[in-house]
Amino acid sequence: MDLHIYIDHSDLTDTCLEDIAEAVLESISTWVGKKKQGTQVLNLKPEDDLDSWKLGLSVQVKSKFKLKDPLNFLYTLAKEHKCEFVIATFNTQSGESEEVCYFGFEEGRPDLFEIANYLEL
């Protein structure tokens, strides 16, 4: 299953995505560099629509246990930058994604088993 996990910038109140993007991108790039296959930096920034910017991780998972490390890492970023993350399923053929759930600074720690249930893993 292909997932996109990215910052939900519609909920950012004290800051905007552009203010934290550089620091977040650097942290994610460093973390991804230490990981094995199946995880990539996600930085989809349309020039004409900054509201559609997706900054986070692209993850391929076959089991719920493969989500544990990415979720824990992104939760530390969420607390540090006071933001929320969206988990969305991604269809590689159509290029469409469907938002499934949220976690982060206000939503709280991601629940691996609840998320796996939403994703039917």
C-alpha positions as a Markdown table, in Angstrom:
| # | Residue | x | y | z |
|---|---|---|---|---|
| 1 | Met | 0.0 | 0.0 | 0.0 |
| 2 | Asp | 1.3 | 3.4 | -0.9 |
| 3 | Leu | 0.8 | 6.2 | 1.6 |
| 4 | His | 1.4 | 9.9 | 1.7 |
| 5 | Ile | 1.9 | 11.4 | 5.2 |
| 6 | Tyr | 2.2 | 15.1 | 5.0 |
| 7 | Ile | 1.6 | 18.3 | 7.0 |
| 8 | Asp | -2.0 | 19.5 | 7.2 |
| 9 | His | -1.3 | 23.2 | 6.7 |
| 10 | Ser | -5.0 | 24.1 | 6.8 |
| 11 | Asp | -4.7 | 23.9 | 10.6 |
| 12 | Leu | -1.5 | 25.9 | 11.0 |
| 13 | Thr | -2.5 | 28.9 | 13.1 |
| 14 | Asp | 0.6 | 30.6 | 14.5 |
| 15 | Thr | 2.7 | 30.0 | 11.4 |
| 16 | Cys | 2.4 | 28.9 | 7.8 |
| 17 | Leu | 4.0 | 26.0 | 6.0 |
| 18 | Glu | 6.5 | 28.2 | 4.3 |
| 19 | Asp | 7.9 | 29.3 | 7.7 |
| 20 | Ile | 8.6 | 25.7 | 8.8 |
| 21 | Ala | 9.2 | 24.0 | 5.4 |
| 22 | Glu | 13.0 | 24.3 | 5.3 |
| 23 | Ala | 13.5 | 22.9 | 8.8 |
| 24 | Val | 11.0 | 20.1 | 8.3 |
| 25 | Leu | 12.4 | 19.2 | 4.9 |
| 26 | Glu | 15.9 | 19.0 | 6.3 |
| 27 | Ser | 14.8 | 16.8 | 9.2 |
| 28 | Ile | 12.8 | 14.5 | 6.9 |
| 29 | Ser | 15.6 | 14.2 | 4.3 |
| 30 | Thr | 18.1 | 13.3 | 7.0 |
| 31 | Trp | 15.7 | 10.7 | 8.5 |
| 32 | Val | 14.9 | 9.2 | 5.1 |
| 33 | Gly | 18.7 | 9.0 | 4.3 |
| 34 | Lys | 19.1 | 6.6 | 7.2 |
| 35 | Lys | 16.2 | 4.3 | 6.2 |
| 36 | Lys | 16.0 | 1.5 | 3.8 |
| 37 | Gln | 13.8 | 1.2 | 0.8 |
| 38 | Gly | 10.1 | 2.0 | 0.8 |
| 39 | Thr | 10.3 | 5.5 | 2.3 |
| 40 | Gln | 10.9 | 8.7 | 0.3 |
| 41 | Val | 10.7 | 12.5 | 0.9 |
| 42 | Leu | 7.4 | 13.9 | -0.2 |
| 43 | Asn | 7.6 | 17.5 | -1.4 |
| 44 | Leu | 4.8 | 18.2 | -3.9 |
| 45 | Lys | 4.6 | 22.0 | -4.2 |
| 46 | Pro | 2.4 | 23.2 | -7.1 |
| 47 | Glu | 3.5 | 26.7 | -8.2 |
| 48 | Asp | 0.0 | 28.0 | -8.7 |
| 49 | Asp | -1.7 | 26.5 | -5.6 |
| 50 | Leu | 0.3 | 26.6 | -2.3 |
| 51 | Asp | -2.8 | 25.2 | -0.5 |
| 52 | Ser | -2.1 | 21.9 | -2.2 |
| 53 | Trp | 1.5 | 21.7 | -1.0 |
| 54 | Lys | 2.3 | 18.2 | 0.4 |
| 55 | Leu | 5.4 | 18.1 | 2.6 |
| 56 | Gly | 6.1 | 14.8 | 4.4 |
| 57 | Leu | 6.8 | 11.2 | 3.6 |
| 58 | Ser | 5.8 | 8.8 | 0.8 |
| 59 | Val | 5.8 | 5.3 | 2.4 |
| 60 | Gln | 5.1 | 1.8 | 1.0 |
| 61 | Val | 3.8 | -0.6 | 3.6 |
| 62 | Lys | 2.6 | -4.2 | 3.6 |
| 63 | Ser | 2.1 | -4.4 | 7.3 |
| 64 | Lys | 1.1 | -2.1 | 10.1 |
| 65 | Phe | 4.4 | -2.6 | 11.8 |
| 66 | Lys | 6.2 | -0.8 | 9.0 |
| 67 | Leu | 4.3 | 2.4 | 10.0 |
| 68 | Lys | 5.6 | 2.5 | 13.5 |
| 69 | Asp | 9.0 | 4.3 | 12.8 |
| 70 | Pro | 7.6 | 6.8 | 10.3 |
| 71 | Leu | 4.7 | 7.7 | 12.6 |
| 72 | Asn | 6.9 | 8.1 | 15.7 |
| 73 | Phe | 9.4 | 10.3 | 13.7 |
| 74 | Leu | 6.7 | 12.5 | 12.3 |
| 75 | Tyr | 5.0 | 12.9 | 15.6 |
| 76 | Thr | 8.3 | 14.3 | 17.0 |
| 77 | Leu | 8.3 | 16.8 | 14.1 |
| 78 | Ala | 4.6 | 17.6 | 14.8 |
| 79 | Lys | 5.4 | 18.4 | 18.5 |
| 80 | Glu | 8.5 | 20.5 | 17.5 |
| 81 | His | 6.8 | 22.5 | 14.8 |
| 82 | Lys | 3.2 | 22.5 | 16.4 |
| 83 | Cys | 1.6 | 21.0 | 13.3 |
| 84 | Glu | -0.7 | 18.2 | 12.3 |
| 85 | Phe | -0.1 | 15.4 | 9.8 |
| 86 | Val | -2.5 | 13.7 | 7.4 |
| 87 | Ile | -2.3 | 10.1 | 6.4 |
| 88 | Ala | -3.6 | 9.5 | 2.9 |
| 89 | Thr | -3.8 | 6.4 | 0.7 |
| 90 | Phe | -2.2 | 7.1 | -2.7 |
| 91 | Asn | -3.2 | 5.4 | -5.9 |
| 92 | Thr | -0.1 | 5.3 | -8.1 |
| 93 | Gln | -2.1 | 4.6 | -11.3 |
| 94 | Ser | -4.5 | 7.5 | -11.0 |
| 95 | Gly | -2.3 | 9.8 | -8.9 |
| 96 | Glu | -5.2 | 10.5 | -6.5 |
| 97 | Ser | -5.0 | 10.3 | -2.8 |
| 98 | Glu | -7.7 | 9.9 | -0.1 |
| 99 | Glu | -7.2 | 11.3 | 3.4 |
| 100 | Val | -7.7 | 8.7 | 6.1 |
| 101 | Cys | -6.8 | 10.2 | 9.4 |
| 102 | Tyr | -4.8 | 12.8 | 11.3 |
| 103 | Phe | -2.3 | 13.0 | 14.2 |
| 104 | Gly | 0.1 | 15.6 | 15.6 |
| 105 | Phe | 0.5 | 18.5 | 18.0 |
| 106 | Glu | -3.2 | 18.9 | 18.9 |
| 107 | Glu | -4.6 | 15.6 | 17.6 |
| 108 | Gly | -2.1 | 13.7 | 19.7 |
| 109 | Arg | 0.1 | 10.6 | 19.3 |
| 110 | Pro | -0.8 | 8.4 | 16.3 |
| 111 | Asp | -2.4 | 5.1 | 17.3 |
| 112 | Leu | -0.8 | 2.5 | 15.2 |
| 113 | Phe | -3.6 | -0.1 | 15.6 |
| 114 | Glu | -6.3 | 2.4 | 14.9 |
| 115 | Ile | -4.6 | 3.7 | 11.8 |
| 116 | Ala | -3.9 | 0.2 | 10.6 |
| 117 | Asn | -7.6 | -0.5 | 11.1 |
| 118 | Tyr | -8.5 | 2.5 | 9.0 |
| 119 | Leu | -6.1 | 1.4 | 6.3 |
| 120 | Glu | -7.2 | -2.2 | 6.5 |
| 121 | Leu | -3.7 | -3.5 | 7.2 |
